[in-house]
Amino acid sequence: MLTRPKLAQLIAACLAALPVLLAAPAAVAAPHSPPPPQTAVGGERMGLSGVQVDPLAGAPALPRDLTGRSWIVADAASGDVLAASNPHLRLAPASTLKILFADTVLPKFDRNAVHRVADAEIQGIGPGSSLVGIKEDLDYKVEDLWRGVFLSSGNDAVHVLAHMNGGIQQTVAEMQARADALQARDTRVVSPDGYDMEGQLSSAYDLTLFARAGLRNPDFRMYCATRDALFPGAVDRNTGQRGSFGIANTDRLLGKYPGLIGVKNGFTTEAGSTFVGAAERDGRTLLVTVMHPTTYQKVYDETAALLDWGFAAADKVTPVGRLVDEAPAAEPAPGGQAGGPAGPPAPPPHPTPSAQSDRTPQTPQPAPARTASGGDGGGLGPAAWLLAALVTAAGGTAALLLRRRRSGRPVE
């Protein structure tokens, strides 16, 4: 039987417990889980520093004295990465960025189409650039322009094709979009030709993705495997006939390394030497990218050594990563257009070295911790609900006692 003194004690006890009970939800709420570690594109080991290789019994040793700051050996068909060293290290790509340019622009124009070059199209080319020798007010077939890109690494040929594609900024934006679609997260495009520009970076991993995608195009494969060609020259003033001159592929392994397909070499003051090579042997195609070795010649020597190792080790190593596939296209927005009405892409902002960090995939943040009651942390916890129930019960009992007192009924 609850007497008036006992009721008063109960209410006093509830009120005394109020500060402790109200603080209880923080103690019972589920703790925030730490964010999961970031995984590099292509697998966890692709994000580790130093050499990554997992040999099985009978596997040959990797070549000794490799000096490239970053390199990768991968199977073009399966995407398996057989070995790598700092594959996601962001470095200046030099003319190997032309691989991305070709993969982006080459499918757009018929190789037999003819284009007359305007003077503005060969202006603004960086000093010291490699050139194939294009002249204004002359006609060139698209296939000639592409030979100028692949064989002579001609920045003038790149600029002409970029203008045909809507301009330099349009092409840069499309190249960046293509890199994003290929999940090449280390790449920041500033110029279409790979010329040293502030903030322009890529990685051995990304360049290998570009080469793998480009080689799926038969024209790309044909151009990068061409050793020499005739290029249209100027018109002879006396005869009115147009001449031509020979150009040769600057890839020093082409025609020397057995089974070499291409792909592209590069050299600038900032980048030093870079090279992406593909070779086929016994039905297997391997891709090797080497960036920033100690000397110009070493980029070829080390590429050849890594190709030799890759063909010998292909079935005797466990892959340490993989070349990712192209990301699926975005679902069309209502109205049949993906992402809204089409329009010209905005010019990219002026890049700085620190701006490269915005290419890093952001790890999704964990959802706010939920309390044990199943709420999102913004409502009452179990202790608070208990307090409310006790106060409500006490209040109800007090009201009952008061009604019985007023009615003359005995208080129990």
Secondary structure, DSSP 8 states (H G I E B T S, - for coil): ---HHHHHHHHHHHHHHHHHHHHHHHHHS-----------TT-GGGGSSSEEE-B-TT-----SS---SEEEEEETTT-EEEEEESTT--B--GGGGHHHHHHHHGGGS-TT-EEE--GGGG-S--TT-------TT-EEEHHHHHHHHHTT--HHHHHHHHHHTT-HHHHHHHHHHHHHHTT-TT-B-S-TT----TT-BB-HHHHHHHHHHHTTSHHHHHHHH--EEEEEEEE-TTT--EEEEEEE---TTTTTSTTEEEEEEEEETTTEEEEEEEEEETTEEEEEEEE--SSTTHHHHHHHHHHHHHHHHTTSB--SEE----------BTTTBTTSS-----------GGGGGGGS-----------TTSS-SSS--HHHHHHHHHHHHHHHHHHHHHHHHHHT----
